[in-house]
């Protein structure tokens, strides 16, 4: 359970982010707990929907992936596919794509870095609805600090998690490498959604993901 003062601060900051998202034709939500985040996410996903995801650890952490697998949904689990490419391509026709963000600014700009680029490409175009699960640890003051967080926090941890041979996996910080294993191949900055009601961001009290 988070300290009451931290929760109060997070709630106030989340409202600022939500206003920023609204100005960018995206919808934001505040969830005081993982349980609240799970309930909000499920409220956005009609039963019978086809749902898939990138490597969003935050969706696992709030119990969303387990709930979708057990519920009345067509969950496209790429880990269960022998043909990973087929699973990734199926994402573009899905009703819902689950994601997190490597960082988000206080005024609602989403920053994501990808290696295979299936995640950032699906965020940009394809699935009818994109739902982000974002811990408040990923909120940054501005685009520059958001990009620094994505490159120096999220990328090294993910490189280590996947056992990749990159300089950042060894140093813990971005070295602006061109390693064959680099996961910093594509950078996506989502500053506006042309399609209203497509992008939804659930801001969760506390730390989630990397």
Steps between C-alpha positions, in 0.01 A plus 500: 500500500646833399549785743189721509699809402655323200154389387369855536788635294455231236126571475562871444772436242279245324228761455753724327602216268135415430430859396801486272377177343154650445657795317664243271177312418588214736320386816663462838388331823630500857520168686591515869586128510585212271152363562344829388723495190388146417132593536546808281682304230234228490228767478667620179512151343163354394463125541569314178766751394822386338784622721876487464801683635865590477732415785304704755615383843261750660199312356628184666564679829141618541364152415352605165660229288379222731149651506485510120622142466235379743219719370280509191760660273700394198844559649771471236795372702809534284694275739263217406559550127765290327506765228580818695472714188142382446414596857654845457315559173173394664536795735418747221151352460433469874222688673728592789876533537650514850815698560691695756719803443871536554418853614220757494527874544299706743306645208415165344766413243579127484855381426582143396810322370490163324734242355281284275267800457181293514396683817554857381351427158180361659478801730526731199258319268285188472314384812167673556580588860828535689501480880812612686564387858748752642645522849556847641874425512503562124372858511766753396493881486557539125583314175876527553489341845252240372739398223787484748294275724409272210863469391675489838251317720259292292738391222788374721264308726324338205834415337605330823161327532533350152866407546613721212863582424477879499722760666208625711447150642854520636511867606137564595487811282444576132820502295323598174618169358455334163531152646327219304305435821388859551138545603508871418409457133181703481395801708131591512378830642121507523401865537147486356242243395312583183241236592294588807436219750784290358772562761424454870759544776445358849734670747564271795604614846850369576773336294427264211729358234836651416 
